[in-house]
Amino acid sequence: MNQSHNRYLLVLTVIFAIEWAILAVSPNDRADWALENILVAAFVILIASSYKNFPLSRVSYTLIFLFLLLHEVGAHYTYAEVPYDEWWSERFGYSLNQSLGFERNHFDRLVHFCYGLLLAYPIREVFIRIADVKGFWGYFLPLDLTMSTSMMFELFEWGAAELFGGDLGIAYLGAQGDAWDAHKDMVLASLGALGAMLATAFINIRLQRDFAHEWNESLRIKGLLPLGEDEIKRFLGEAGKK
């Protein structure tokens, strides 16, 4: 790994650490802040431990960094109480919520959209470099995993809300009385990931000379024989011959 790459990641790490330290001071709800940061801690440990043997691109690290910055803002204020409308009003002199007809705090919606938009590409890089996916699968599988992990997080939120209950459960869930909150969050994450993959495909169409060939080859049938019970019979037949 070259020195410029190392320095770049170090700068991102220092900036995130500064933001984390500032926003760790007097959050609106300390218990919710701690709960929100459990997954962040696990994610940062994973990134740090994999850096030596599996460094990501600067693009991927930057996208992850931007998502974590947004998440820490939500963790500090709680997602339902991030005062973005107050900030907007102070800067531009009018209410963003009123002008767009919002009846709730939509910061959580923004972050769910950014989850897909910002993390689908790093997921794609992992798929390509580890699973060696190509063509269609290099775009579909990152979208698929982003959608499924978004669903898993909604289940995690539900479980945490049931486990802790009370104000902490409500703050962590962040539904703000919307019965379809989880569904809307998953749709936004999916749309963000779809946008990221479409943008990536557009760039690759322009720059990758064998894009069409790779795409078509990825959809070509490689295994002519069926699996399932037929594969089991083949395994048993091979075992019987030994």
C-alpha positions as CSV (number, residue, x, y, z in Angstrom):
1,M,0.0,0.0,0.0
2,N,1.5,3.3,-1.0
3,Q,2.1,6.2,1.4
4,S,-0.4,8.5,-0.2
5,H,-3.1,5.9,0.4
6,N,-2.1,5.5,4.0
7,R,-2.0,9.2,4.6
8,Y,-5.5,9.6,3.0
9,L,-7.0,7.0,5.2
10,L,-5.2,8.5,8.3
11,V,-6.8,11.9,7.5
12,L,-10.3,10.4,7.2
13,T,-9.7,8.5,10.5
14,V,-8.6,11.6,12.3
15,I,-11.5,13.7,11.0
16,F,-14.0,11.0,12.0
17,A,-12.3,10.6,15.5
18,I,-12.6,14.4,16.1
19,E,-16.3,14.4,15.0
20,W,-17.0,11.3,17.2
21,A,-15.3,12.9,20.2
22,I,-17.2,16.2,19.8
23,L,-20.6,14.5,19.4
24,A,-19.9,12.1,22.2
25,V,-20.1,15.0,24.6
26,S,-23.6,15.5,26.1
27,P,-25.7,13.7,23.5
28,N,-29.5,14.2,23.8
29,D,-29.9,10.6,25.0
30,R,-26.8,8.9,26.3
31,A,-28.3,5.4,26.3
32,D,-29.5,5.8,22.7
33,W,-26.1,7.2,21.7
34,A,-24.4,4.2,23.2
35,L,-26.8,1.8,21.4
36,E,-26.3,3.6,18.1
37,N,-22.5,3.3,18.4
38,I,-22.4,-0.5,19.0
39,L,-22.6,-1.3,15.3
40,V,-20.2,1.6,14.6
41,A,-17.6,0.2,16.9
42,A,-17.9,-3.2,15.3
43,F,-17.7,-1.7,11.8
44,V,-14.6,0.4,12.7
45,I,-12.9,-2.6,14.2
46,L,-13.6,-4.7,11.0
47,I,-12.3,-1.9,8.8
48,A,-9.1,-1.5,10.9
49,S,-8.4,-5.2,11.2
50,S,-8.8,-5.8,7.5
51,Y,-6.8,-2.9,6.3
52,K,-3.4,-4.6,6.2
53,N,-4.5,-7.6,4.2
54,F,-7.5,-6.2,2.4
55,P,-7.3,-2.5,1.9
56,L,-10.2,-0.9,0.1
57,S,-10.0,1.9,-2.5
58,R,-10.0,5.5,-1.5
59,V,-13.4,5.8,-3.1
60,S,-14.8,3.1,-0.9
61,Y,-13.2,4.5,2.3
62,T,-14.5,8.0,1.5
63,L,-18.0,6.7,1.0
64,I,-17.9,4.8,4.3
65,F,-16.5,7.8,6.0
66,L,-19.3,10.1,4.8
67,F,-21.9,7.6,6.0
68,L,-20.4,7.3,9.4
69,L,-20.3,11.1,9.7
70,L,-24.0,11.3,9.0
71,H,-24.7,8.5,11.4
72,E,-22.9,10.1,14.3
73,V,-25.0,13.3,13.9
74,G,-28.1,11.1,14.2
75,A,-26.6,9.3,17.2
76,H,-25.9,12.6,19.0
77,Y,-29.3,14.2,18.7
78,T,-31.3,10.9,18.2
79,Y,-32.5,10.5,14.6
80,A,-36.0,11.9,15.3
81,E,-34.6,15.1,16.8
82,V,-31.7,16.2,14.5
83,P,-32.4,20.0,14.2
84,Y,-31.7,20.2,10.4
85,D,-34.8,22.4,9.9
86,E,-33.5,24.9,12.4
87,W,-30.1,24.9,10.8
88,W,-31.7,25.4,7.4
89,S,-33.9,28.3,8.7
90,E,-31.0,30.1,10.2
91,R,-29.0,29.8,7.0
92,F,-31.7,30.5,4.4
93,G,-34.4,32.2,6.4
94,Y,-37.3,29.8,5.8
95,S,-38.4,26.3,7.0
96,L,-37.3,23.4,4.8
97,N,-40.0,21.2,6.3
98,Q,-42.8,23.6,5.6
99,S,-41.7,24.3,2.1
100,L,-41.6,20.6,1.3
101,G,-44.7,19.8,3.3
102,F,-42.9,17.5,5.8
103,E,-44.8,16.6,8.9
104,R,-42.0,14.8,10.6
105,N,-38.2,14.9,11.0
106,H,-36.8,13.2,7.9
107,F,-33.1,13.0,8.9
108,D,-33.5,9.3,9.4
109,R,-34.9,8.9,5.9
110,L,-31.9,10.8,4.5
111,V,-29.5,8.4,6.3
112,H,-31.3,5.3,5.1
113,F,-31.1,6.6,1.6
114,C,-27.4,7.3,2.0
115,Y,-26.9,3.8,3.5
116,G,-27.6,2.5,0.0
117,L,-26.1,5.3,-1.9
118,L,-22.8,5.4,-0.1
119,L,-22.2,1.7,0.9
120,A,-23.3,-0.2,-2.2
121,Y,-20.1,0.6,-4.0
122,P,-17.8,-0.6,-1.1
123,I,-19.9,-3.8,-1.0
124,R,-19.4,-4.1,-4.8
125,E,-15.7,-3.8,-4.3
126,V,-15.7,-6.6,-1.7
127,F,-17.8,-8.9,-4.0
128,I,-15.5,-8.3,-7.0
129,R,-12.3,-8.8,-5.1
130,I,-13.3,-11.8,-3.0
131,A,-16.1,-13.6,-4.9
132,D,-14.7,-12.6,-8.3
133,V,-18.2,-11.6,-9.5
134,K,-18.4,-10.1,-13.0
135,G,-20.9,-8.4,-15.3
136,F,-24.5,-8.3,-14.1
137,W,-23.7,-9.9,-10.8
138,G,-21.3,-7.1,-9.9
139,Y,-24.2,-4.8,-9.8
140,F,-27.1,-7.0,-8.7
141,L,-25.4,-8.6,-5.7
142,P,-24.3,-5.3,-4.0
143,L,-27.9,-4.1,-4.5
144,D,-29.2,-7.3,-3.1
145,L,-27.0,-7.3,-0.1
146,T,-27.7,-3.7,0.6
147,M,-31.4,-4.4,0.6
148,S,-31.1,-7.5,2.7
149,T,-28.9,-5.8,5.3
150,S,-31.3,-2.9,5.4
151,M,-34.1,-5.4,6.3
152,M,-31.9,-7.0,8.9
153,F,-31.2,-3.6,10.5
154,E,-34.9,-2.9,10.7
155,L,-35.3,-6.3,12.5
156,F,-32.4,-5.4,14.8
157,E,-34.1,-2.0,15.6
158,W,-37.4,-3.8,16.3
159,G,-35.7,-6.3,18.6
160,A,-33.8,-3.6,20.5
161,A,-37.0,-1.6,20.9
162,E,-38.8,-4.7,22.3
163,L,-35.9,-5.5,24.5
164,F,-35.3,-2.1,26.0
165,G,-38.8,-0.6,25.7
166,G,-39.7,2.8,27.1
167,D,-38.1,6.0,25.9
168,L,-34.9,4.3,24.8
169,G,-36.8,1.8,22.6
170,I,-38.8,4.6,21.0
171,A,-35.7,6.8,20.5
172,Y,-33.8,4.0,18.9
173,L,-36.6,2.9,16.7
174,G,-37.2,6.4,15.5
175,A,-40.5,5.6,13.8
176,Q,-42.2,8.9,14.9
177,G,-45.6,7.2,14.9
178,D,-45.4,6.0,11.3
179,A,-46.6,2.4,11.0
180,W,-44.8,2.1,7.6
181,D,-41.5,3.5,8.8
182,A,-39.5,0.3,8.4
183,H,-40.9,-0.2,4.9
184,K,-40.1,3.3,3.8
185,D,-36.6,3.1,5.2
186,M,-35.9,-0.1,3.3
187,V,-37.3,1.4,0.1
188,L,-35.0,4.4,0.4
189,A,-31.9,2.3,1.1
190,S,-32.8,0.2,-1.9
191,L,-33.2,3.3,-4.1
192,G,-29.9,4.7,-2.9
193,A,-28.1,1.4,-3.7
194,L,-29.9,1.3,-7.1
195,G,-28.7,4.8,-7.9
196,A,-25.2,4.0,-6.9
197,M,-25.1,0.9,-9.1
198,L,-26.6,2.7,-12.0
199,A,-24.0,5.4,-11.7
200,T,-21.3,2.8,-11.5
201,A,-22.6,1.0,-14.5
202,F,-22.8,4.2,-16.5
203,I,-19.2,5.0,-15.7
204,N,-18.0,1.5,-16.6
205,I,-20.0,1.6,-19.9
206,R,-18.0,4.7,-20.8
207,L,-14.6,3.4,-19.6
208,Q,-14.6,-0.4,-19.8
209,R,-14.0,-1.6,-23.3
210,D,-15.2,-5.2,-22.7
211,F,-18.3,-4.1,-20.6
212,A,-20.9,-5.8,-23.0
213,H,-18.8,-9.0,-23.3
214,E,-18.4,-9.3,-19.6
215,W,-22.1,-8.6,-19.0
216,N,-23.2,-11.2,-21.5
217,E,-20.6,-13.8,-20.3
218,S,-21.8,-13.3,-16.7
219,L,-25.3,-14.4,-17.8
220,R,-24.2,-17.4,-19.8
221,I,-25.1,-20.8,-18.4
222,K,-21.9,-22.4,-17.1
223,G,-23.3,-25.6,-15.5
224,L,-25.3,-27.6,-17.9
225,L,-26.3,-30.3,-15.4
226,P,-29.0,-29.7,-12.8
227,L,-28.2,-29.6,-9.1
228,G,-30.4,-30.6,-6.1
229,E,-31.3,-34.3,-6.0
230,D,-29.2,-34.9,-9.2
231,E,-26.1,-33.5,-7.6
232,I,-26.7,-35.6,-4.5
233,K,-26.9,-38.7,-6.7
234,R,-23.6,-37.7,-8.4
235,F,-22.0,-37.3,-5.0
236,L,-23.3,-40.7,-3.8
237,G,-22.1,-42.3,-7.0
238,E,-18.7,-40.9,-6.8
239,A,-18.4,-41.9,-3.1
240,G,-19.5,-45.5,-4.0
241,K,-16.7,-45.8,-6.6
242,K,-14.0,-45.0,-4.0
